[in-house]
Amino acid sequence: GVSWARRCVQETDINQYPIMPWILADYVSPSIDLDDTSVYRDLSKPIGALNQQRLNAFLERFRTFSQDDETKFLYGSHYSSAGIVIFYLLRLEPFTELSVELQGGKFDHPDRLFNSIQQAWESCCKNTS
């Protein structure tokens, strides 16, 4: 509940909040059969490699780093960060308050607030940011 979430934020690093792994790939069907393997994502690949076009963009960016770049990387951010935790848990205190604080005292633009698992899944599979 709220007390566990508040204690987690106060006593630990919010960047280390437990994450939800993307296991399912079907977020549009009104119901799913968990015995049907087609409802699961391909767990043999990382999220960044599920979409070939997205993977190609990551690989191209990796190849174009100059020799002077200190560290090459495929993914520009960690899978969990304070911003991501706040994004998903916006409707649960203390994350609502933290979101407002992060955005300078007001809520972020509505189009950037979490409102759909399906949209989050699609973004996770298609966007390179």
MMTF fields as JSON, N, C-alpha, C and O atoms, coordinates in Angstrom:
{
  "mmtfVersion": "1.0.0",
  "mmtfProducer": "UNKNOWN",
  "numBonds": 515,
  "numAtoms": 516,
  "numGroups": 129,
  "numChains": 1,
  "numModels": 1,
  "chainsPerModel": [1],
  "groupsPerChain": [129],
  "chainIdList": ["A"],
  "bondAtomList": [4, 2, 8, 6, 12, 10, 16, 14, 20, 18, 24, 22, 28, 26, 32, 30, 36, 34, 40, 38, 44, 42, 48, 46, 52, 50, 56, 54, 60, 58, 64, 62, 68, 66, 72, 70, 76, 74, 80, 78, 84, 82, 88, 86, 92, 90, 96, 94, 100, 98, 104, 102, 108, 106, 112, 110, 116, 114, 120, 118, 124, 122, 128, 126, 132, 130, 136, 134, 140, 138, 144, 142, 148, 146, 152, 150, 156, 154, 160, 158, 164, 162, 168, 166, 172, 170, 176, 174, 180, 178, 184, 182, 188, 186, 192, 190, 196, 194, 200, 198, 204, 202, 208, 206, 212, 210, 216, 214, 220, 218, 224, 222, 228, 226, 232, 230, 236, 234, 240, 238, 244, 242, 248, 246, 252, 250, 256, 254, 260, 258, 264, 262, 268, 266, 272, 270, 276, 274, 280, 278, 284, 282, 288, 286, 292, 290, 296, 294, 300, 298, 304, 302, 308, 306, 312, 310, 316, 314, 320, 318, 324, 322, 328, 326, 332, 330, 336, 334, 340, 338, 344, 342, 348, 346, 352, 350, 356, 354, 360, 358, 364, 362, 368, 366, 372, 370, 376, 374, 380, 378, 384, 382, 388, 386, 392, 390, 396, 394, 400, 398, 404, 402, 408, 406, 412, 410, 416, 414, 420, 418, 424, 422, 428, 426, 432, 430, 436, 434, 440, 438, 444, 442, 448, 446, 452, 450, 456, 454, 460, 458, 464, 462, 468, 466, 472, 470, 476, 474, 480, 478, 484, 482, 488, 486, 492, 490, 496, 494, 500, 498, 504, 502, 508, 506, 512, 510],
  "bondOrderList": [1, 1, 1, 1, 1, 1, 1, 1, 1, 1, 1, 1, 1, 1, 1, 1, 1, 1, 1, 1, 1, 1, 1, 1, 1, 1, 1, 1, 1, 1, 1, 1, 1, 1, 1, 1, 1, 1, 1, 1, 1, 1, 1, 1, 1, 1, 1, 1, 1, 1, 1, 1, 1, 1, 1, 1, 1, 1, 1, 1, 1, 1, 1, 1, 1, 1, 1, 1, 1, 1, 1, 1, 1, 1, 1, 1, 1, 1, 1, 1, 1, 1, 1, 1, 1, 1, 1, 1, 1, 1, 1, 1, 1, 1, 1, 1, 1, 1, 1, 1, 1, 1, 1, 1, 1, 1, 1, 1, 1, 1, 1, 1, 1, 1, 1, 1, 1, 1, 1, 1, 1, 1, 1, 1, 1, 1, 1, 1],
  "groupList": [{"groupName": "GLY", "atomNameList": ["N", "CA", "C", "O"], "elementList": ["N", "C", "C", "O"], "formalChargeList": [0, 0, 0, 0], "bondAtomList": [1, 0, 2, 1, 3, 2], "bondOrderList": [1, 1, 2], "singleLetterCode": "G", "chemCompType": "PEPTIDE LINKING"}, {"groupName": "VAL", "atomNameList": ["N", "CA", "C", "O"], "elementList": ["N", "C", "C", "O"], "formalChargeList": [0, 0, 0, 0], "bondAtomList": [1, 0, 2, 1, 3, 2], "bondOrderList": [1, 1, 2], "singleLetterCode": "V", "chemCompType": "L-PEPTIDE LINKING"}, {"groupName": "SER", "atomNameList": ["N", "CA", "C", "O"], "elementList": ["N", "C", "C", "O"], "formalChargeList": [0, 0, 0, 0], "bondAtomList": [1, 0, 2, 1, 3, 2], "bondOrderList": [1, 1, 2], "singleLetterCode": "S", "chemCompType": "L-PEPTIDE LINKING"}, {"groupName": "TRP", "atomNameList": ["N", "CA", "C", "O"], "elementList": ["N", "C", "C", "O"], "formalChargeList": [0, 0, 0, 0], "bondAtomList": [1, 0, 2, 1, 3, 2], "bondOrderList": [1, 1, 2], "singleLetterCode": "W", "chemCompType": "L-PEPTIDE LINKING"}, {"groupName": "ALA", "atomNameList": ["N", "CA", "C", "O"], "elementList": ["N", "C", "C", "O"], "formalChargeList": [0, 0, 0, 0], "bondAtomList": [1, 0, 2, 1, 3, 2], "bondOrderList": [1, 1, 2], "singleLetterCode": "A", "chemCompType": "L-PEPTIDE LINKING"}, {"groupName": "ARG", "atomNameList": ["N", "CA", "C", "O"], "elementList": ["N", "C", "C", "O"], "formalChargeList": [0, 0, 0, 0], "bondAtomList": [1, 0, 2, 1, 3, 2], "bondOrderList": [1, 1, 2], "singleLetterCode": "R", "chemCompType": "L-PEPTIDE LINKING"}, {"groupName": "CYS", "atomNameList": ["N", "CA", "C", "O"], "elementList": ["N", "C", "C", "O"], "formalChargeList": [0, 0, 0, 0], "bondAtomList": [1, 0, 2, 1, 3, 2], "bondOrderList": [1, 1, 2], "singleLetterCode": "C", "chemCompType": "L-PEPTIDE LINKING"}, {"groupName": "GLN", "atomNameList": ["N", "CA", "C", "O"], "elementList": ["N", "C", "C", "O"], "formalChargeList": [0, 0, 0, 0], "bondAtomList": [1, 0, 2, 1, 3, 2], "bondOrderList": [1, 1, 2], "singleLetterCode": "Q", "chemCompType": "L-PEPTIDE LINKING"}, {"groupName": "GLU", "atomNameList": ["N", "CA", "C", "O"], "elementList": ["N", "C", "C", "O"], "formalChargeList": [0, 0, 0, 0], "bondAtomList": [1, 0, 2, 1, 3, 2], "bondOrderList": [1, 1, 2], "singleLetterCode": "E", "chemCompType": "L-PEPTIDE LINKING"}, {"groupName": "THR", "atomNameList": ["N", "CA", "C", "O"], "elementList": ["N", "C", "C", "O"], "formalChargeList": [0, 0, 0, 0], "bondAtomList": [1, 0, 2, 1, 3, 2], "bondOrderList": [1, 1, 2], "singleLetterCode": "T", "chemCompType": "L-PEPTIDE LINKING"}, {"groupName": "ASP", "atomNameList": ["N", "CA", "C", "O"], "elementList": ["N", "C", "C", "O"], "formalChargeList": [0, 0, 0, 0], "bondAtomList": [1, 0, 2, 1, 3, 2], "bondOrderList": [1, 1, 2], "singleLetterCode": "D", "chemCompType": "L-PEPTIDE LINKING"}, {"groupName": "ILE", "atomNameList": ["N", "CA", "C", "O"], "elementList": ["N", "C", "C", "O"], "formalChargeList": [0, 0, 0, 0], "bondAtomList": [1, 0, 2, 1, 3, 2], "bondOrderList": [1, 1, 2], "singleLetterCode": "I", "chemCompType": "L-PEPTIDE LINKING"}, {"groupName": "ASN", "atomNameList": ["N", "CA", "C", "O"], "elementList": ["N", "C", "C", "O"], "formalChargeList": [0, 0, 0, 0], "bondAtomList": [1, 0, 2, 1, 3, 2], "bondOrderList": [1, 1, 2], "singleLetterCode": "N", "chemCompType": "L-PEPTIDE LINKING"}, {"groupName": "TYR", "atomNameList": ["N", "CA", "C", "O"], "elementList": ["N", "C", "C", "O"], "formalChargeList": [0, 0, 0, 0], "bondAtomList": [1, 0, 2, 1, 3, 2], "bondOrderList": [1, 1, 2], "singleLetterCode": "Y", "chemCompType": "L-PEPTIDE LINKING"}, {"groupName": "PRO", "atomNameList": ["N", "CA", "C", "O"], "elementList": ["N", "C", "C", "O"], "formalChargeList": [0, 0, 0, 0], "bondAtomList": [1, 0, 2, 1, 3, 2], "bondOrderList": [1, 1, 2], "singleLetterCode": "P", "chemCompType": "L-PEPTIDE LINKING"}, {"groupName": "MET", "atomNameList": ["N", "CA", "C", "O"], "elementList": ["N", "C", "C", "O"], "formalChargeList": [0, 0, 0, 0], "bondAtomList": [1, 0, 2, 1, 3, 2], "bondOrderList": [1, 1, 2], "singleLetterCode": "M", "chemCompType": "L-PEPTIDE LINKING"}, {"groupName": "LEU", "atomNameList": ["N", "CA", "C", "O"], "elementList": ["N", "C", "C", "O"], "formalChargeList": [0, 0, 0, 0], "bondAtomList": [1, 0, 2, 1, 3, 2], "bondOrderList": [1, 1, 2], "singleLetterCode": "L", "chemCompType": "L-PEPTIDE LINKING"}, {"groupName": "LYS", "atomNameList": ["N", "CA", "C", "O"], "elementList": ["N", "C", "C", "O"], "formalChargeList": [0, 0, 0, 0], "bondAtomList": [1, 0, 2, 1, 3, 2], "bondOrderList": [1, 1, 2], "singleLetterCode": "K", "chemCompType": "L-PEPTIDE LINKING"}, {"groupName": "PHE", "atomNameList": ["N", "CA", "C", "O"], "elementList": ["N", "C", "C", "O"], "formalChargeList": [0, 0, 0, 0], "bondAtomList": [1, 0, 2, 1, 3, 2], "bondOrderList": [1, 1, 2], "singleLetterCode": "F", "chemCompType": "L-PEPTIDE LINKING"}, {"groupName": "HIS", "atomNameList": ["N", "CA", "C", "O"], "elementList": ["N", "C", "C", "O"], "formalChargeList": [0, 0, 0, 0], "bondAtomList": [1, 0, 2, 1, 3, 2], "bondOrderList": [1, 1, 2], "singleLetterCode": "H", "chemCompType": "L-PEPTIDE LINKING"}],
  "groupTypeList": [0, 1, 2, 3, 4, 5, 5, 6, 1, 7, 8, 9, 10, 11, 12, 7, 13, 14, 11, 15, 14, 3, 11, 16, 4, 10, 13, 1, 2, 14, 2, 11, 10, 16, 10, 10, 9, 2, 1, 13, 5, 10, 16, 2, 17, 14, 11, 0, 4, 16, 12, 7, 7, 5, 16, 12, 4, 18, 16, 8, 5, 18, 5, 9, 18, 2, 7, 10, 10, 8, 9, 17, 18, 16, 13, 0, 2, 19, 13, 2, 2, 4, 0, 11, 1, 11, 18, 13, 16, 16, 5, 16, 8, 14, 18, 9, 8, 16, 2, 1, 8, 16, 7, 0, 0, 17, 18, 10, 19, 14, 10, 5, 16, 18, 12, 2, 11, 7, 7, 4, 3, 8, 2, 6, 6, 17, 12, 9, 2],
  "groupIdList": [1, 2, 3, 4, 5, 6, 7, 8, 9, 10, 11, 12, 13, 14, 15, 16, 17, 18, 19, 20, 21, 22, 23, 24, 25, 26, 27, 28, 29, 30, 31, 32, 33, 34, 35, 36, 37, 38, 39, 40, 41, 42, 43, 44, 45, 46, 47, 48, 49, 50, 51, 52, 53, 54, 55, 56, 57, 58, 59, 60, 61, 62, 63, 64, 65, 66, 67, 68, 69, 70, 71, 72, 73, 74, 75, 76, 77, 78, 79, 80, 81, 82, 83, 84, 85, 86, 87, 88, 89, 90, 91, 92, 93, 94, 95, 96, 97, 98, 99, 100, 101, 102, 103, 104, 105, 106, 107, 108, 109, 110, 111, 112, 113, 114, 115, 116, 117, 118, 119, 120, 121, 122, 123, 124, 125, 126, 127, 128, 129],
  "secStructList": [7, 2, 2, 2, 2, 2, 2, 2, 2, 2, 2, 1, 7, 4, 4, 4, 7, 7, 7, 7, 7, 7, 7, 5, 7, 7, 7, 1, 1, 1, 1, 7, 7, 6, 6, 7, 4, 4, 4, 5, 7, 7, 6, 6, 1, 7, 4, 4, 4, 1, 1, 2, 2, 2, 2, 2, 2, 2, 2, 2, 2, 2, 2, 6, 7, 7, 6, 6, 7, 1, 7, 7, 7, 1, 7, 1, 1, 7, 1, 7, 7, 2, 2, 2, 2, 2, 2, 2, 6, 6, 6, 1, 6, 6, 2, 2, 2, 2, 2, 2, 2, 2, 6, 6, 1, 1, 7, 7, 7, 4, 4, 4, 1, 7, 7, 7, 2, 2, 2, 2, 2, 2, 2, 2, 2, 2, 7, 7, 7],
  "xCoordList": [0.802, 0.0, 0.855, 2.052, 0.229, 0.896, 2.053, 3.113, 1.868, 2.946, 4.178, 5.301, 3.997, 5.141, 5.836, 7.064, 5.066, 5.647, 6.392, 7.5, 5.81, 6.468, 7.753, 8.772, 7.716, 8.906, 9.975, 11.157, 9.577, 10.529, 11.23, 12.444, 10.483, 11.061, 11.947, 13.024, 11.522, 12.279, 13.534, 14.547, 13.487, 14.597, 15.523, 16.603, 15.124, 15.941, 16.041, 15.421, 16.813, 16.985, 15.834, 15.648, 15.065, 13.91, 14.337, 13.532, 15.581, 16.07, 16.146, 16.289, 16.053, 16.145, 14.787, 14.708, 13.739, 12.387, 12.174, 12.664, 11.461, 11.232, 10.582, 9.712, 11.007, 10.472, 9.529, 9.579, 8.671, 7.79, 8.388, 8.431, 8.84, 9.366, 8.228, 7.125, 8.502, 7.522, 7.534, 8.474, 6.521, 6.406, 5.395, 5.641, 4.271, 3.229, 3.493, 4.198, 2.919, 3.028, 1.651, 1.553, 0.612, -0.751, -1.446, -1.858, -1.568, -2.247, -3.5, -4.023, -3.984, -5.164, -6.348, -7.493, -6.111, -7.201, -8.013, -7.456, -9.322, -10.155, -9.857, -10.071, -9.367, -8.929, -7.817, -7.724, -6.986, -5.886, -5.845, -6.266, -5.333, -5.143, -3.678, -2.819, -3.383, -1.992, -1.274, -0.054, -2.016, -1.399, -1.013, -0.336, -1.439, -1.12, 0.202, 0.282, 1.231, 2.562, 2.618, 3.546, 1.659, 1.693, 1.404, 1.658, 0.883, 0.601, 1.841, 1.817, 2.93, 4.158, 5.158, 5.192, 5.969, 7.028, 8.164, 8.216, 9.062, 10.216, 11.227, 11.935, 11.292, 12.175, 13.625, 14.484, 13.913, 15.3, 16.066, 17.286, 15.333, 15.949, 15.662, 14.63, 16.574, 16.248, 15.181, 14.992, 14.506, 13.453, 13.948, 13.221, 15.17, 15.704, 15.907, 16.136, 15.828, 16.04, 14.752, 14.801, 13.613, 12.356, 11.903, 11.287, 12.199, 11.813, 13.097, 13.992, 13.182, 14.42, 14.795, 15.974, 13.823, 14.105, 14.688, 15.63, 14.135, 14.632, 16.039, 16.909, 16.275, 17.601, 18.615, 19.733, 18.233, 19.138, 19.517, 20.665, 18.572, 18.856, 19.846, 20.764, 19.664, 20.607, 22.0, 22.997, 22.064, 23.362, 24.06, 25.278, 23.299, 23.884, 24.446, 25.546, 23.705, 24.205, 25.494, 26.455, 25.511, 26.697, 27.897, 29.002, 27.677, 28.77, 29.302, 30.471, 28.458, 28.867, 29.536, 29.935, 29.67, 30.422, 31.849, 32.438, 32.387, 33.762, 34.754, 34.393, 35.982, 37.041, 37.242, 37.694, 36.905, 37.104, 36.014, 36.171, 34.907, 33.835, 34.335, 34.957, 34.052, 34.564, 33.988, 34.727, 32.687, 32.043, 30.944, 30.053, 31.01, 29.932, 28.793, 29.021, 27.578, 26.427, 25.345, 25.28, 24.5, 23.334, 22.14, 21.45, 21.896, 20.72, 21.145, 22.067, 20.475, 20.864, 20.408, 20.801, 19.585, 19.139, 19.013, 18.937, 18.993, 18.813, 17.336, 16.491, 17.012, 15.606, 14.801, 13.571, 15.47, 14.758, 15.46, 16.679, 14.69, 15.213, 14.093, 12.937, 14.437, 13.419, 12.286, 11.113, 12.633, 11.609, 10.676, 9.471, 11.223, 10.399, 9.502, 8.325, 10.052, 9.248, 8.086, 6.945, 8.372, 7.331, 6.304, 5.108, 6.756, 5.856, 4.793, 3.601, 5.222, 4.281, 3.44, 2.305, 3.969, 3.267, 2.675, 2.424, 2.461, 1.968, 0.725, 0.586, -0.16, -1.434, -1.371, -2.397, -0.158, 0.036, 0.988, 2.11, 0.523, 1.429, 2.504, 2.208, 3.7, 4.186, 4.622, 5.187, 4.367, 4.861, 4.142, 4.729, 2.862, 2.146, 2.864, 3.143, 3.155, 3.861, 5.25, 5.672, 5.945, 7.278, 7.211, 8.102, 6.161, 5.99, 5.792, 6.398, 4.948, 4.701, 5.993, 6.306, 6.737, 8.017, 9.01, 9.701, 9.071, 9.976, 9.661, 10.561, 8.381, 7.948, 7.814, 7.096, 8.49, 8.514, 7.234, 6.895, 6.515, 5.331, 4.016, 2.975, 4.021, 2.776, 2.905, 4.003, 1.781, 1.814, 2.413, 2.284, 3.061, 3.616, 2.463, 1.295, 2.803, 1.809, 1.033, 1.641, -0.291, -1.099, -0.666, -0.785, -0.177, 0.247, 1.47, 1.769, 2.178, 3.37, 3.131, 4.067, 1.903, 1.573, 1.134, 0.519, 1.45, 1.048, -0.463, -1.128, -1.009, -2.446, -2.827, -4.013, -1.851, -2.209, -1.03, 0.06, -1.261, -0.23, 0.064, 1.223, -0.977, -0.786, 0.117, 1.044, -0.142, 0.687, 2.11, 3.062, 2.264, 3.607, 4.367, 5.552, 3.703, 4.314, 4.741, 5.865, 3.849, 4.161, 5.334, 6.209, 5.354, 6.46, 7.765, 8.815, 7.682, 8.87, 9.457, 10.671, 8.606, 9.065, 9.452, 10.162, 9.008, 9.219, 10.159, 10.94, 10.094, 10.9, 12.351, 12.646, 13.248, 14.665, 15.179, 16.377, 14.294, 14.736, 14.619, 14.947],
  "yCoordList": [-1.177, 0.0, 1.255, 1.217, 2.337, 3.631, 3.659, 4.205, 3.084, 3.141, 2.379, 2.824, 1.252, 0.511, 1.335, 1.417, 1.942, 2.754, 3.944, 4.243, 4.631, 5.797, 5.368, 6.05, 4.246, 3.758, 3.38, 3.647, 2.77, 2.386, 3.623, 3.609, 4.679, 5.908, 6.588, 7.076, 6.632, 7.335, 6.582, 7.206, 5.267, 4.492, 3.916, 3.424, 3.969, 3.38, 4.322, 5.385, 3.919, 4.668, 4.347, 3.189, 5.348, 5.135, 4.509, 3.847, 4.712, 4.105, 2.583, 1.904, 2.045, 0.609, -0.005, -1.116, 0.72, 0.225, -1.036, -1.1, -2.028, -3.252, -2.947, -2.081, -3.655, -3.418, -4.536, -5.636, -4.25, -5.256, -5.671, -4.861, -6.884, -7.294, -7.461, -7.87, -7.148, -7.351, -8.836, -9.308, -9.563, -10.995, -11.239, -12.024, -10.568, -10.733, -9.837, -8.833, -10.213, -9.394, -8.988, -8.219, -9.485, -9.193, -8.334, -8.819, -7.044, -6.112, -5.535, -4.513, -6.193, -5.704, -6.657, -6.213, -7.928, -8.905, -8.722, -8.423, -8.9, -8.764, -9.849, -9.641, -10.995, -12.046, -12.828, -12.844, -13.467, -14.245, -15.617, -15.794, -16.564, -17.92, -18.061, -18.078, -18.162, -18.224, -19.495, -19.592, -20.466, -21.671, -21.49, -22.342, -20.389, -20.08, -19.327, -18.199, -19.923, -19.304, -18.014, -17.224, -17.783, -16.56, -15.299, -14.199, -15.424, -14.228, -13.739, -12.659, -14.514, -14.134, -13.523, -13.884, -12.602, -12.044, -13.055, -14.012, -12.845, -13.716, -13.41, -12.404, -14.276, -14.042, -14.412, -14.247, -14.912, -15.214, -13.959, -13.989, -12.849, -11.586, -10.497, -10.528, -9.534, -8.368, -7.525, -7.63, -6.712, -5.85, -5.077, -4.932, -4.587, -3.776, -4.528, -3.907, -5.851, -6.65, -7.279, -8.044, -6.982, -7.572, -6.996, -7.696, -5.742, -5.056, -4.851, -4.12, -5.497, -5.458, -4.037, -3.686, -3.226, -1.838, -1.052, -0.278, -1.25, -0.576, -1.059, -0.25, -2.37, -2.916, -2.356, -2.013, -2.259, -1.694, -0.259, 0.139, 0.518, 1.903, 1.933, 2.753, 1.052, 0.972, 0.58, 1.176, -0.419, -0.895, 0.178, 0.334, 0.912, 1.983, 3.081, 3.581, 3.448, 4.453, 3.952, 4.708, 2.692, 2.102, 2.166, 2.515, 1.828, 1.816, 3.214, 3.37, 4.225, 5.58, 6.359, 7.505, 5.775, 6.451, 6.669, 5.795, 7.82, 8.102, 7.397, 6.927, 7.327, 6.706, 7.443, 6.853, 8.729, 9.544, 9.34, 9.734, 8.717, 8.483, 7.552, 6.525, 7.93, 7.178, 5.761, 4.793, 5.649, 4.349, 4.228, 5.073, 3.185, 2.915, 2.222, 1.529, 2.417, 1.772, 1.549, 2.263, 0.563, 0.336, 1.129, 1.781, 1.077, 1.713, 2.95, 2.889, 4.065, 5.325, 5.524, 6.497, 4.622, 4.752, 3.366, 2.353, 3.358, 2.112, 1.748, 2.633, 0.487, 0.072, 0.574, 0.588, 0.984, 1.534, 2.8, 2.821, 3.839, 5.103, 5.776, 5.36, 6.8, 7.511, 8.001, 7.883, 8.543, 9.047, 7.958, 8.177, 6.789, 5.672, 5.152, 4.868, 5.028, 4.585, 5.551, 5.123, 6.838, 7.849, 7.791, 7.951, 7.566, 7.468, 6.394, 6.651, 5.198, 4.092, 4.181, 3.705, 4.776, 4.796, 6.169, 6.481, 6.963, 8.333, 8.434, 9.399, 7.474, 7.557, 7.027, 6.887, 6.736, 6.208, 7.124, 7.376, 7.621, 8.417, 7.514, 6.362, 7.969, 9.344, 9.716, 10.791, 8.841, 9.082, 10.225, 10.886, 10.47, 11.613, 12.9, 13.754, 13.02, 14.2, 14.332, 15.429, 13.212, 13.244, 13.656, 14.349, 13.235, 13.612, 15.117, 15.758, 15.667, 17.116, 17.86, 18.863, 17.383, 18.001, 17.934, 18.91, 16.772, 16.587, 17.561, 18.002, 17.89, 18.765, 20.226, 20.994, 20.61, 22.016, 22.512, 23.687, 21.638, 22.076, 21.85, 22.281, 21.196, 20.905, 19.538, 18.997, 18.995, 17.731, 17.939, 19.015, 16.918, 16.951, 17.04, 16.902, 17.268, 17.32, 16.003, 14.938, 16.051, 14.83, 13.744, 12.557, 14.124, 13.128, 12.336, 11.284, 12.836, 12.147, 11.402, 10.832, 11.396, 10.691, 9.267, 9.02, 8.34, 6.949, 6.843, 7.367, 6.156, 5.91, 4.585, 4.259, 3.805, 2.574, 1.602, 1.95, 0.388, -0.649, -0.924, -1.082, -0.981, -1.239, -0.182, -0.526, 1.101, 2.166, 2.101, 2.345, 1.777, 1.656, 0.51, 0.653, -0.623, -1.766, -1.383, -1.667, -0.747, -0.346, 0.63, 0.524, 1.571, 2.529, 1.813, 2.113, 0.88, 0.122, -0.663, -0.844, -1.119, -1.927, -1.109, -1.615, 0.13, 0.915, 2.103, 2.404, 2.777, 3.993, 3.662, 2.634, 4.538, 4.347, 5.278, 5.298, 6.045, 6.958, 6.318, 6.941],
  "zCoordList": [0.0, 0.0, 0.0, -0.287, 0.32, 0.312, 1.307, 1.001, 2.483, 3.472, 2.986, 3.222, 2.319, 1.783, 0.702, 0.68, -0.189, -1.255, -0.687, -1.133, 0.289, 0.891, 1.59, 1.481, 2.307, 2.999, 1.977, 2.192, 0.887, -0.154, -0.705, -0.912, -0.94, -1.483, -0.449, -0.793, 0.804, 1.829, 2.247, 2.562, 2.255, 2.788, 1.729, 2.056, 0.485, -0.576, -1.759, -1.788, -2.705, -3.939, -4.88, -5.254, -5.265, -6.146, -7.482, -8.137, -7.882, -9.118, -9.013, -10.03, -7.814, -7.612, -7.275, -6.749, -7.579, -7.342, -8.19, -9.317, -7.678, -8.461, -9.81, -9.909, -10.828, -12.162, -12.574, -12.024, -13.542, -14.118, -15.457, -16.383, -15.578, -16.891, -17.892, -17.53, -19.124, -20.178, -20.538, -21.178, -20.14, -20.413, -21.525, -22.44, -21.44, -22.453, -23.652, -23.552, -24.785, -25.983, -26.501, -27.457, -25.893, -26.34, -25.297, -24.244, -25.611, -24.709, -25.369, -24.924, -26.437, -27.138, -27.051, -27.146, -26.877, -26.816, -25.543, -24.487, -25.638, -24.434, -23.399, -22.205, -23.845, -22.936, -23.632, -24.859, -22.835, -23.411, -22.753, -21.61, -23.494, -23.007, -22.642, -23.523, -21.359, -20.912, -21.352, -21.223, -21.868, -22.424, -23.893, -24.467, -24.495, -25.889, -25.933, -25.446, -26.502, -26.508, -27.321, -27.147, -28.195, -29.009, -28.206, -28.696, -26.988, -26.179, -25.446, -24.855, -25.473, -24.785, -25.752, -26.928, -25.26, -26.093, -26.192, -25.42, -27.13, -27.312, -26.207, -26.269, -25.204, -24.058, -24.342, -23.475, -25.548, -25.899, -26.307, -26.468, -26.471, -26.89, -25.865, -25.195, -25.743, -24.903, -25.602, -26.814, -24.847, -25.399, -26.622, -27.604, -26.56, -27.652, -28.952, -29.99, -28.921, -30.132, -30.66, -31.624, -30.063, -30.527, -31.857, -32.661, -32.09, -33.32, -34.133, -33.71, -35.295, -36.079, -36.503, -36.492, -36.871, -37.268, -36.093, -36.264, -34.925, -33.715, -33.384, -33.064, -33.457, -33.203, -34.186, -33.8, -35.459, -36.466, -36.136, -36.332, -35.64, -35.247, -34.081, -34.068, -33.114, -31.987, -32.476, -32.068, -33.347, -33.85, -34.679, -34.594, -35.475, -36.284, -35.384, -35.621, -34.372, -33.426, -32.771, -32.629, -32.377, -31.748, -32.701, -32.287, -33.974, -34.964, -35.262, -35.617, -35.121, -35.497, -34.376, -34.584, -33.2, -32.149, -32.635, -33.272, -32.336, -32.755, -31.841, -30.762, -32.273, -31.482, -30.159, -29.178, -30.134, -28.931, -27.879, -26.724, -28.296, -27.327, -26.234, -26.504, -25.004, -23.856, -23.788, -23.607, -23.931, -23.826, -24.871, -24.945, -25.67, -26.623, -25.87, -24.878, -26.352, -25.726, -26.764, -27.764, -26.528, -27.39, -26.888, -27.672, -25.604, -25.028, -24.243, -23.43, -24.489, -23.884, -22.46, -21.816, -21.953, -20.566, -19.947, -20.642, -18.634, -17.9, -17.938, -18.072, -17.824, -17.883, -16.696, -16.747, -15.637, -14.495, -14.035, -13.864, -13.839, -13.324, -12.543, -12.617, -11.809, -11.025, -11.926, -11.571, -13.077, -13.996, -14.488, -14.609, -14.772, -15.247, -14.13, -14.354, -12.94, -11.794, -11.575, -11.401, -11.583, -11.385, -12.52, -12.275, -13.755, -14.908, -14.683, -14.854, -14.303, -14.141, -12.877, -12.861, -11.827, -10.542, -10.217, -9.053, -11.221, -11.079, -10.195, -9.444, -10.269, -9.555, -8.125, -7.46, -7.659, -6.308, -5.55, -5.991, -4.399, -3.568, -2.982, -2.663, -2.83, -2.962, -4.383, -4.591, -5.362, -6.706, -7.413, -8.269, -7.062, -7.614, -7.226, -8.068, -5.942, -5.426, -6.065, -6.431, -6.194, -6.808, -8.274, -8.764, -8.977, -10.38, -10.517, -11.375, -9.674, -9.697, -9.378, -10.02, -8.402, -8.038, -9.205, -9.498, -9.866, -11.001, -12.141, -12.856, -12.301, -13.387, -12.96, -13.6, -11.898, -11.505, -10.871, -11.004, -10.184, -9.453, -10.171, -9.675, -11.312, -12.027, -12.691, -12.818, -13.107, -13.827, -15.21, -15.795, -15.724, -17.068, -18.082, -17.719, -19.329, -20.413, -20.423, -20.319, -20.545, -20.498, -21.492, -21.19, -22.646, -23.635, -23.19, -23.756, -22.181, -21.691, -20.377, -19.816, -19.882, -18.655, -18.977, -20.014, -18.089, -18.294, -18.289, -17.396, -19.3, -19.297, -19.936, -19.999, -20.415, -21.1, -21.139, -21.592, -20.662, -20.764, -22.243, -22.628, -23.059, -24.487, -25.121, -25.854, -24.849, -25.413, -24.876, -25.617, -23.605, -23.027, -23.696, -23.998, -23.93, -24.605, -26.025, -26.437, -26.759, -28.137, -28.169, -29.029, -27.244, -27.165, -26.836, -27.404, -25.924, -25.509, -26.686, -26.77, -27.58, -28.709, -29.933, -30.803, -30.024, -31.247, -31.076, -31.978, -29.94, -29.755, -29.44, -28.831, -29.858, -29.576, -28.496, -28.215, -27.89, -26.828, -25.482, -24.471]
}
